[in-house]
Amino acid sequence: MVKVCIVGAGRISELHAAAYKNNKSAELCAVCDINEERANAFADKFGIKNIYTSFEEMLEKEKDLDALDVCVWNKEHASKSVAALERGLNVLCEKPMAISLAEAERMTEAAKKNGKLLMIAQVKRFSNECAVARDMIESGALGSIYHSRAFYLRRCGNPGGWFADKSLSGGGPVIDIGIHNLDLCRYLMGCPKATSVYAITHRNSVRRSKNDACTVEDYAAAIIKYENGATTLFETSYNLNGRNDLRSAEVYGSEGGIIIDDKVTLYNQVGGHMMTSSLADVSLDKLDAQKANVNFQNEINHFIDCIENNTPCISDGEDSLENMRIIDALYRSAESGCEIIL
């Protein structure tokens, strides 16, 4: 039985907790949140016995823990993860990995030093759509992959709060929502390393309301080049005065292309062929009343499997570090107005 503590009792942690409750090899032993009322409500909802408002006290008292699930604001990702890794715990950390490349490097170094798993919660890698797309790619349906497009555009969707505060979030839609499809494209392309990034950002919608200042970018676009010659066109925004929200990951090869939105469609010389499948280990109708999202269920199942069976992690810290290199270069390029060579 893998004993887990969740730190942070917000919305995303509820998706994690519901998935742990559906995994017979996991036990939620504790929850930690600086807001005692929220921690108590979370513990009641998921049947967790031990409640903490101090992270340090939790690490000291929970002697039998195997893993920590980090669901706090981005600024605390690195410090909480490193402390847990040095305590000898495996770590699942929500994306983005950290708010800076230096912090992300600290996390991977701590994982190596202590011989523990550091997994970053890039949840789209665990979707049914991703599994279908990977099957297509491995069958040779795309041929040689040379380009991808990663879009995550909201028409009116600045979440405000700490997400809009750069000191806590580290950035806006780039590291909050855009990273989802950027990471998915990279994963489907075989996780290539970037060689250069050219990017622009805008901050035109600086306020969400009169009392809710926004200090992060509102829009970003970039072209990313990889060591194998392939490229990614990336675009993301919280508030774009367009028609509708757009969320898609698109991968193009010499023989065909795949577009993933709310389905998977394969395009080739013949035309478009919609391909959908339910390949997840746990389907929605099998989940209990907590209604865990199937993508998160697959993600948590993989985390537990990696700990229990030493299964190779498909979203480890080393690979996620490449995402942070790209994000760091994107922001530096936008600030300088120049292409950043990596």
N, C-alpha and C positions, 0 to 999 in steps of 0.2 A: 504494500500500500504506500503510495507516494503522498506524503503529508505536505500540504500547501498552505501558505498564508498569502492573502491578497492585501496589498497596501494601496489605499485609495478606494473609496466606496462610491464612486460616481457612476454615470450611466454605462460606460464601457465595461467597468468591472462587473456589472450585473450580467452582461453577456458571457463573460469569462466564468463567473460563478455558476451560472446555469449549466454551462458545459461541463464543469468539474462534477457537478451533481449527477450528471448523466454518464460519467465515466466510473466504472466499478473499481478501477485501480487507483482512484484519487480520493483523498479526504481533505476537505476544507477545515483546517484546524483553527485558524485565526483570521481576523480582519483588523487592519490598522488604518485609522483615518483621524486627521486632526480635529474633525468635527464629530464630537461624541454622539450627538443625536443621530447623525447620519450613519455612523458606525453601528449603533444599536439597532437602527431600523434595518440595515443591511444584514446584520447577524440574525435578526428575527426572521427575515425573509428566506434566508438560505440555511437556517439551522446551524449556525456557527457558535461554538461555545465561548471562545476566548476573544475578547474585544480590547483593543489598545488605541490610545491616542498618541502614544510616544513610540516612534519607530525603534529607537534605541532600546527601550524597555522590552518591546516585542522580541528583538533579536536576542536579548539577554535571557528572557524567561522561556522562550519556545525552544527548548533544547533538542527536540526530536524532529524538527522541521527538515524536509528534504528540498523544498523549493519555495521561491518567492515569486509572486506575480505582481509586477510593477504597473500600476494603473493611475499614477499621479500625474500632475501637470509636467510638461516636457522638461522644465528646468530641473526637476528632481530625478529624472530618469537615470542619469549617470551616477549621482551620489548614492542613491538607493541600491542600484544594481551592483556597484563596486563594493559597497559595504556588505551586501549579501554574499557575493562571490568570495570575499575575503573571510567571511564567516563559514564558508564551506557549503553554501547552498547553490543549487541550480537556479537559473533566473529566466523567466519569460518577461520581457519588457515590451510594453506597447510601443508602436511606432509614433513619432520618429525616434530613432535610436537615442538621440541626444540633441542638444541645441547647438553643438559645435563639433567640428571634426576632432579637435583635441580631446573633448570629453568622450567621444565614441572610441577613440584610440585607447583611452584609459580603461574603458570597459572591456575591450578585447584583450588587453594586456592582463587584466585581473582574471579573466576567464582562463587564459593560458597558464598563468602563474599558479592558479589553484586547481587546475584540472577539472573545471566544472563547465556545465553547459550554459552558454548564453544564447538564448533564442530571441529573435526580434519578431514581434507579432505583425508580420506582413500578411494579413488575413486573406487577401485575394489569391495568394498562392494556394490556398486550401479550398477554393471554390470548385463546384462541379464544372463550371465553365472553363476554368484553368485546366482541369483534368482532361476535358474533351479536347481542348486546343493542343495540349501536349501530345495526346494520342495522334492527332492529325499531323503535327510536326514530325513526330518520330516515325510515322508511316511514310514520310517523304512527300506529303501532299503540297508542301510549300516550296520544295526544292531548296535552293540556297537563299537563306534569309539575308536581306540587305538593308531593310528599313523598317521602322515602326513609328507609330504616332500615339502619343499618350495624352488624352484629353480628360480634364475634370473641371467643368465650367458650371458655376452656379449663376443663375440669373439674379437672385436676391437671397444670398445665403451666408452673410457674415455672422458667425455664431456669437460674436461679442464676448464679453467676460474675459477670462484669462487667455482665450484663444487669440484675441485681438491685442493683447499686451505682449510686445516683443520680449520684454525682460523675463516673462514666464514661459512663452511659447517658443521663442527662438525664431519665429517667422510666421507668415500667413498661410495662404492656400498651398504654397509650394510644399511645406513640410506637414501640413495638416491633411489636405485631401489629394493634392496632386501626386504625392509620393505613392499613393495606392496604384495608379495605373502606370506610372513610371517604373515602379518596381515590377509590376506584372509583365510589362514589355521586356524588361531586362531578363527576367526569369525565363520567358518563353524564347528569348533569343540565345539562351545558354549562359546567362550571367557574364557577358563580356565586360572587360575593364575599359573605362573611358580614357580617351587621350586628349580631348579638348571639349570645352563648353563655351558657347557664346549665348548670352542671355540679356533680356531686358525685363525690368519690372516697372509697374506703375502703382501709385497710391493716390487715386483720385477720390475714392469714397472714404475719406479719412474719419468720418463719424457714422456710426450706426444709428445713433439717436443723440439728442442734446446732451445726455449725461453718460454717454458710452464712447469714449475716445478710442480710436484705432491707430496703433503705431506700427502695424505690419503692412507688407505689400498687399495690394488688392488684386493685382493681375501680374502674371509672369509668363514669358514664353522663352524657349531655348532650343537650340540645336546642339545635340550631343553626338560626338564622334567616338567610335570605339576602336580598339586595337586591331580588330579583324576587318575594319573598313566599313562596317555597318553604321547606321545613324538612327537617332530618335528625334522626332519633332515633338516637343513638349509644350503644353499650354494649360494654364489653370487660372481660375479666378473665383473670388467670393461673390462679386457683384459685376456681372457683365450684362449690359443692356441689350441683350439679344432675345431670341424667340423663346427658347426653353433651356433647361439644364442639359448639359451634354456630358456623359460619362462613357468613355470608350477606350479600349486598348486595341490597337490595330497592328498586325505584324504582316509584313509583305516579303515574299520570296520570288524566285525566278519562275516557279510553277504555279503559285497560288498565293492567296492572302486570306487572313482571318480577321474578322472584326468581332470583338467581344463587347457587348453592352448588357442588355438583359437576356441575351441569348448568345450563341456562338454561330457565326455564319462563315462558311468557306466559299471563297470566290476563286474561280479559275477561268480558263478560256471558254468553258461551256456556259457559265453563268453563276448565279448565287445559290448556294445550298445551305439551308439552315440545319445545323446539327446540334441537337441538345440531348443531354443524357443525365441520368441520376446516378453518379458514380460514387457518391459519398458513402462512407462507412455507416453513417447514421442518417436516415432520411427524416424529414420533418415530422411525419406521422408517428414516428417511434419515440420522439422526444416527449418528456413529461410536461406537466402543466407550467413549468418555468419557461417553456417555449424558447429554448436555446436556438440561436441562429445556426443553421447547418454549417456555414463557413467557420464560425467560431468553434463549433463542436469538433470539426475536423482538425482545426489548429490545436485545440487543447488535447485532443486524443494523440496528436503527433508529439506534443511536448511530453506527455506522460510516457508514451512509448519510447521516446529517446532516452528518458531517465531510467526506465525499467529494463529496457532491452538493449541499450547502447546503440539504438538505431541511428544512422547518420541523419543529422538535422538538415532539412531543406531550406531553413531560414536562419542560419546561425549568425553570430556576431561578425565573423570575418566577411561574409558576403554582404551583410547590411552595412558594413564599413564603406563599401564601394558606393552605396547610395549616399552616404554622408559626404564622401569626396566630391560626388557630383553636385550635391546641394551646396556645399561650401564653394565650389567653383562657380556655380550659378550666381550666387549672391555676390561674389567678388567680381564676376564679369559684368553684372548689372551695375555695380557701383563704379567700376572703372571705365565702362564702355568698350572694353577690349575682350577679345577671345582669351580664355585662360587655357594654357597648355599644361597638361598634367603629366 
